[in-house]
Amino acid sequence: MSHKLEADSIQLAFDGRRILSDIYLKCETGGITGLLGRNGQGKSCLMKIIYGSLKCDKSIRFDNKTQFEAFKRPDLLLYLPQFNFIPPHISLKRVFSDFELDFPAFVHQFPEFTTRYKSSVGKLSGGERRLVEIYSIVKSASQFAMLDEPFTHLNPIQIDKVKDFLSEEKQNKGLIITDHMFRHVLDICDTLYVLTNGKTHLVSTVEEIEELGYARV
Ligand SMILES: Nc1ncnc2c1ncn2[C@@H]1O[C@H](COP(=O)(O)OP(=O)(O)OP(=O)(O)O)[C@@H](O)[C@H]1O
């Protein structure tokens, strides 16, 4: 059975400055929804609203049912924020246990972690730490996962492997991704929105990305 997440008519302003005014975004299980936009357009704010950590009058819907605080429903939605969210003193062993993930399967894809099972996350490099966080969010059981800048800090080989497991994992869930390494987003997404001047634009050709002023393609 497929599932649907929708953010509809979201509005957001800070101190009278309008950030989001005309938002519609849909993600369905079995697909990857990309979200692009120049700095400060409100991509992270929109993700926080979807997650429920940033308050907004309008809500999001899962399968047409309103859900204000999705962060209370990890079975529905998991979220990779832009910043590191796993405390540095936590060991990989503990991360894999808490997220109920299989360390040997992870090491099979990323053999560089073979000897790091007992290391704390804070002792990993920035890219390694990010990789563990991405893997934890994407591989855990949930209907949807939302990733804010997953590719930043990863090396090109890791990026390719992450793209591979995102494309595999979308068989089981819906994924929403924003990243300024937009060509990687284009490679894997099934649906793409560009956020500009508070409005989401559903984009069907790469030329539209340029017309909307996001990037030269
Ligand atoms: N708590 C806050 N108080 C006031 N303004 C805020 C707050 N959080 C975000 N903003 C502003 O809202 C706007 C959108 O921020 P947001 O982080 O969502 O942008 P973004 O599209 O994710 O940008 P980037 O691509 O640079 O990460 C920015 O102008 C930012 O300064």
Ligand as a Chemical Component Dictionary entry (heavy atoms), coordinates in Angstrom:
data_LIG
# 
_chem_comp.id                   LIG 
_chem_comp.type                 NON-POLYMER 
_chem_comp.pdbx_formal_charge   0 
_chem_comp.three_letter_code    LIG 
# 
loop_
_chem_comp_atom.comp_id 
_chem_comp_atom.atom_id 
_chem_comp_atom.alt_atom_id 
_chem_comp_atom.type_symbol 
_chem_comp_atom.charge 
_chem_comp_atom.model_Cartn_x 
_chem_comp_atom.model_Cartn_y 
_chem_comp_atom.model_Cartn_z 
_chem_comp_atom.pdbx_ordinal 
LIG N1  N1  N 0 14.428 31.383 14.126 1  
LIG C1  C1  C 0 14.519 32.292 13.160 2  
LIG N2  N2  N 0 14.297 33.593 13.419 3  
LIG C2  C2  C 0 14.358 34.537 12.432 4  
LIG N3  N3  N 0 14.648 34.239 11.138 5  
LIG C3  C3  C 0 14.880 32.951 10.840 6  
LIG C4  C4  C 0 14.838 31.916 11.810 7  
LIG N4  N4  N 0 15.094 30.727 11.201 8  
LIG C5  C5  C 0 15.317 31.005 9.899  9  
LIG N5  N5  N 0 15.186 32.342 9.685  10 
LIG C6  C6  C 0 15.313 33.006 8.389  11 
LIG O1  O1  O 0 14.418 32.375 7.495  12 
LIG C7  C7  C 0 14.968 32.341 6.177  13 
LIG C8  C8  C 0 14.939 30.912 5.658  14 
LIG O2  O2  O 0 15.908 30.145 6.372  15 
LIG P1  P1  P 0 16.217 28.631 5.988  16 
LIG O3  O3  O 0 17.288 28.165 6.913  17 
LIG O4  O4  O 0 14.957 27.850 5.959  18 
LIG O5  O5  O 0 16.779 28.794 4.509  19 
LIG P2  P2  P 0 17.337 27.681 3.509  20 
LIG O6  O6  O 0 16.552 27.796 2.247  21 
LIG O7  O7  O 0 17.348 26.355 4.172  22 
LIG O8  O8  O 0 18.811 28.239 3.276  23 
LIG P3  P3  P 0 20.233 27.493 3.002  24 
LIG O9  O9  O 0 20.175 26.976 1.604  25 
LIG O10 O10 O 0 21.213 28.599 3.157  26 
LIG O11 O11 O 0 20.394 26.408 4.041  27 
LIG C9  C9  C 0 16.367 32.940 6.285  28 
LIG O12 O12 O 0 16.299 34.282 5.863  29 
LIG C10 C10 C 0 16.691 32.851 7.755  30 
LIG O13 O13 O 0 17.552 33.884 8.150  31 
# 
loop_
_chem_comp_bond.comp_id 
_chem_comp_bond.atom_id_1 
_chem_comp_bond.atom_id_2 
_chem_comp_bond.value_order 
_chem_comp_bond.pdbx_ordinal 
LIG N1  C1  SING 1  
LIG C1  N2  SING 2  
LIG C1  C4  DOUB 3  
LIG N2  C2  DOUB 4  
LIG C2  N3  SING 5  
LIG N3  C3  DOUB 6  
LIG C3  C4  SING 7  
LIG C3  N5  SING 8  
LIG C4  N4  SING 9  
LIG N4  C5  DOUB 10 
LIG C5  N5  SING 11 
LIG N5  C6  SING 12 
LIG C6  O1  SING 13 
LIG C6  C10 SING 14 
LIG O1  C7  SING 15 
LIG C7  C8  SING 16 
LIG C7  C9  SING 17 
LIG C8  O2  SING 18 
LIG O2  P1  SING 19 
LIG P1  O3  DOUB 20 
LIG P1  O4  SING 21 
LIG P1  O5  SING 22 
LIG O5  P2  SING 23 
LIG P2  O6  DOUB 24 
LIG P2  O7  SING 25 
LIG P2  O8  SING 26 
LIG O8  P3  SING 27 
LIG P3  O9  DOUB 28 
LIG P3  O10 SING 29 
LIG P3  O11 SING 30 
LIG C9  O12 SING 31 
LIG C9  C10 SING 32 
LIG C10 O13 SING 33 
# 
